[in-house]
Amino acid sequence: MLRPGSLLSRLLAVVLLGAALVGGHRLIVGPVLLAYDNGERSIEQLKILLQRYRALAGQRGDLAERLADQQQRRVAAAAVYLQGPSDALAAAQLQARVRSVVEAAGGTMRSAQVLPADPSSRDGSNQRTALRVQFVATIDGLARALYELETGQPYVMIEQLTIRERGAHGGQPEAEAMLDVTLEIFGYVLAQAHIDAR
């Protein structure tokens, strides 16, 4: 048995006190300090994120300008292509354009035939749509029509142009000769996947 006040009892009291202090530190103070450290680290990470978000917010004006510029470029690029989700609609658009140009130049459309799609004309980003067109026009009207077709939008290319003079001009030397014109004309439709990617 231990006597109160003996060296052994005092030593045991000091050991128990030390164990209580170490246990209290581990059970109470340690978790509080660990939580504090974790909180400090979280605050530092959040400060870094806040700085990044502020930097991004500062770029908002520039990004909005870049987006508007990209949209204008996309609209300008799309203007040079025939529009339509199918070959038939693109061909109809091409035919309407040719008809309006020929009629504006004083000519008369006779026929328009959609040419079959050439599989070699597909390059992954666009597809060729072609027509064979026959119309009647004067020499000046033909020149105006060809100029407008090749310089207007959407861009089209003319190939295999055949011109024949129609019969006599009624014996009147001042009457302008009428020409039968046959040509193949084609344009490109931008593939839908390419449009979506932009």
MOPEWO-V677485 format. One record per pair of residues at least 12 apart in sequence whose C-alpha atoms are under 6 Angstrom apart, sorted by the first residue. I is the first residue (numbers start at 1). GAP is how many residues later the second one is. Records with the same first field share a line. If there is no record, write none. Layout:
I = GAP ; GAP
This chain:
79 = 75
80 = 73 ; 74 ; 75
81 = 73 ; 107 ; 108
82 = 72 ; 106 ; 107
101 = 44
102 = 43
105 = 36 ; 39 ; 40
106 = 35
107 = 29 ; 30
108 = 27 ; 28
109 = 26
110 = 24 ; 25
111 = 22 ; 23
112 = 20 ; 21
113 = 18 ; 19
114 = 17
115 = 15 ; 16
125 = 66 ; 69
126 = 63 ; 64 ; 65
127 = 61 ; 62
128 = 59 ; 60
129 = 57 ; 58 ; 59
130 = 55 ; 56
131 = 53 ; 54
132 = 51 ; 52
133 = 49 ; 50
134 = 47 ; 48
135 = 46
136 = 43 ; 44 ; 45
137 = 41 ; 42
138 = 39 ; 40 ; 41
156 = 30 ; 31
157 = 28 ; 29
158 = 26 ; 27
159 = 25
160 = 23 ; 24
161 = 21 ; 22
162 = 19 ; 20
163 = 17 ; 18
164 = 15 ; 16
165 = 14
166 = 12 ; 13
